[in-house]
Amino acid sequence: MSPFVDLAQALGVAYAAGINVPATIAILGLAERQGWIAHLPAGLDVVANPWIIGLAAAIYAIEFIVTLVPGVASIWETIQIFVRPVAAAVLAAAAVYHLDPKLTVPAVLLGGGLAATTHGAKLGLRYAVDASPEPFTNAIANIAELGTIASVGIAVWHHPYLTLSLAMALLVVLILVVRRIVRTLRRLLAGDWYGAAAKDVVPVTPGKPL
């Protein structure tokens, strides 16, 4: 297998882990045991252990419930900035070490950086969602995140380049959305209600036809 394929698969794992580490581990392990993907690399196949799958699933279930609570969700996600990039770098390294040890350093650097970016985009979006006083939007966000993790975590072993490209495109879209939300919130907090509302309105010059 090409080292670039190995690296792309490792980055796919890191991308998913940047969203949620326990969910990524549980899905990878379950996918191998169910035959949805081929055997994981030797450094990563420990996640297919039933005890590991059960523990990861239990931790994710706790996270799912915690992030349903407005306010607590933002605090939890903020704390995860110290966990997810590091864990993602470790998983990326484990995915390539036994295949090609010289890819370990690139996998750690690129995987950790990608996970940090993914988590940052998720965190900004979470802050916006968490502003809602009810748990339903948080639940929808959780389900969407789990769907993304499952899609990337499974598809990257079948179509690594295509999966990683689509995942990166989604990440760019999320960053742009978060950037727009942050700008709008800044205007609202500054009392510029008209500026926030009129951002999308095309100005009309008097005397000119629409």
C-alpha positions in Angstrom: 0.0 0.0 0.0 1.2 3.5 -0.8 2.5 5.5 2.2 0.3 8.4 1.0 -2.7 6.1 1.4 -1.6 5.1 4.9 -1.2 8.8 5.8 -4.5 9.7 4.4 -6.2 7.0 6.4 -4.4 8.2 9.6 -5.5 11.7 8.9 -9.1 10.5 8.5 -8.9 8.9 11.9 -7.4 12.1 13.4 -10.2 14.2 11.7 -12.8 12.0 13.4 -11.1 12.1 16.7 -11.0 15.9 16.6 -14.8 15.8 16.7 -15.0 13.1 19.4 -12.4 10.6 20.6 -14.5 8.0 22.4 -17.0 7.9 19.5 -14.1 7.4 17.0 -12.6 4.6 18.9 -16.0 2.8 19.4 -16.9 3.1 15.7 -13.5 1.9 14.5 -13.6 -1.1 16.8 -17.2 -1.9 16.0 -16.5 -1.5 12.2 -13.7 -4.0 12.3 -15.6 -6.6 14.4 -18.6 -6.3 12.1 -16.5 -6.6 8.9 -17.5 -3.1 7.7 -13.8 -2.5 7.1 -10.7 -4.7 6.7 -8.4 -5.3 9.7 -7.1 -2.1 11.2 -3.3 -1.6 11.2 -1.5 -3.5 13.9 -1.0 -0.4 16.1 -4.7 0.5 16.0 -6.4 -2.8 16.1 -6.5 -2.8 19.9 -9.7 -0.6 19.5 -11.5 -3.7 18.3 -11.3 -5.3 21.7 -14.8 -5.7 23.1 -13.8 -4.1 26.4 -12.3 -1.1 24.6 -15.4 -0.7 22.5 -17.7 -0.9 25.6 -15.6 1.6 27.5 -15.4 4.1 24.7 -19.2 3.7 24.0 -20.0 4.3 27.7 -17.8 7.4 27.8 -19.4 8.7 24.7 -22.9 8.1 26.1 -21.9 10.2 29.1 -20.6 13.0 26.8 -23.8 12.9 24.8 -25.9 13.4 27.9 -23.6 16.1 29.3 -23.6 18.1 26.1 -27.4 18.2 26.1 -27.3 20.7 29.0 -26.9 24.3 27.7 -23.9 26.0 29.3 -22.4 22.8 30.5 -21.9 21.7 26.8 -19.8 24.8 26.1 -17.6 24.2 29.2 -17.2 20.5 28.3 -16.2 21.2 24.7 -13.8 23.9 25.8 -12.0 21.5 28.1 -11.7 19.0 25.3 -9.2 21.3 23.4 -6.6 19.8 25.7 -7.6 16.2 25.0 -8.7 15.7 21.4 -5.7 17.0 19.4 -3.3 15.0 21.6 -5.5 11.8 21.4 -5.9 12.3 17.6 -2.2 12.6 17.1 -1.7 9.3 19.1 -4.3 7.5 17.0 -2.8 8.8 13.8 0.6 7.6 14.8 -0.8 4.2 15.8 -2.4 3.9 12.4 0.9 4.2 10.5 3.7 3.1 12.9 3.6 -0.6 12.1 3.0 0.0 8.4 5.8 2.6 7.9 7.6 4.0 10.9 9.0 7.0 9.0 5.4 8.3 8.6 5.0 8.5 12.4 6.2 12.1 12.7 4.2 13.5 9.8 1.1 11.6 11.1 1.6 13.1 14.6 2.1 16.7 13.3 -0.6 16.7 10.6 -3.0 14.6 12.6 -2.7 16.8 15.7 -3.0 19.9 13.7 -6.0 18.7 11.7 -7.7 17.5 14.9 -7.1 20.9 16.5 -8.7 22.7 13.5 -11.6 20.3 13.4 -12.2 20.8 17.2 -11.9 24.5 16.8 -14.6 24.6 14.1 -16.8 22.3 16.2 -16.2 24.5 19.3 -17.3 27.7 17.5 -20.4 26.0 16.2 -21.1 24.5 19.6 -21.0 27.9 21.2 -23.6 29.1 18.8 -25.8 26.1 19.2 -25.4 26.2 23.0 -26.9 29.7 23.1 -30.3 28.0 22.7 -32.0 27.4 26.1 -33.4 24.0 25.0 -31.6 20.6 24.6 -33.0 19.7 21.2 -30.5 21.7 19.0 -27.7 20.2 21.1 -29.1 16.7 20.5 -29.3 17.3 16.7 -25.7 18.6 16.8 -24.6 15.4 18.6 -26.3 13.2 16.1 -24.8 15.1 13.2 -21.4 14.8 14.7 -21.8 11.0 15.3 -22.9 10.6 11.7 -19.8 12.5 10.5 -17.5 10.4 12.6 -19.0 7.2 11.4 -18.9 8.3 7.8 -15.3 9.4 7.9 -14.1 6.6 10.2 -15.5 3.9 7.9 -15.2 5.4 4.4 -11.6 6.4 4.8 -10.5 2.8 4.8 -12.3 2.2 1.5 -11.7 5.5 -0.3 -9.1 7.4 1.6 -8.4 10.3 -0.8 -12.0 11.0 -1.7 -13.1 10.7 2.0 -10.4 13.0 3.2 -11.1 15.5 0.4 -14.8 15.6 1.3 -14.1 15.9 5.0 -11.7 18.8 4.4 -14.3 20.5 2.2 -16.9 20.1 5.0 -14.3 21.6 7.5 -13.8 24.6 5.3 -17.6 25.2 5.1 -17.9 24.9 8.9 -15.1 27.4 9.4 -16.8 29.9 7.1 -20.2 29.3 8.9 -18.6 29.8 12.3 -16.8 32.9 11.2 -20.1 34.4 10.0 -21.8 33.5 13.2 -19.1 35.1 15.3 -19.3 38.3 13.3 -23.0 38.4 13.7 -22.8 37.8 17.4 -20.2 40.5 17.8 -22.5 43.0 16.2 -25.4 42.0 18.3 -23.4 42.2 21.5 -22.1 45.6 20.5 -25.7 46.8 20.0 -25.4 47.0 16.3 -28.7 45.3 15.6 -29.2 47.0 12.3 -25.7 46.0 11.1 -26.3 42.4 12.0 -29.7 42.2 10.3 -28.7 44.2 7.3 -25.5 42.3 6.5 -27.3 40.3 3.8 -29.3 43.2 2.5 -28.1 44.6 -0.8 -28.0 48.4 -0.6 -30.1 50.2 -3.1 -29.0 53.6 -4.5 -31.8 56.1 -4.9 -32.8 56.7 -8.5 -31.5 53.3 -9.7 -33.8 50.5 -10.7 -33.7 47.3 -8.5 
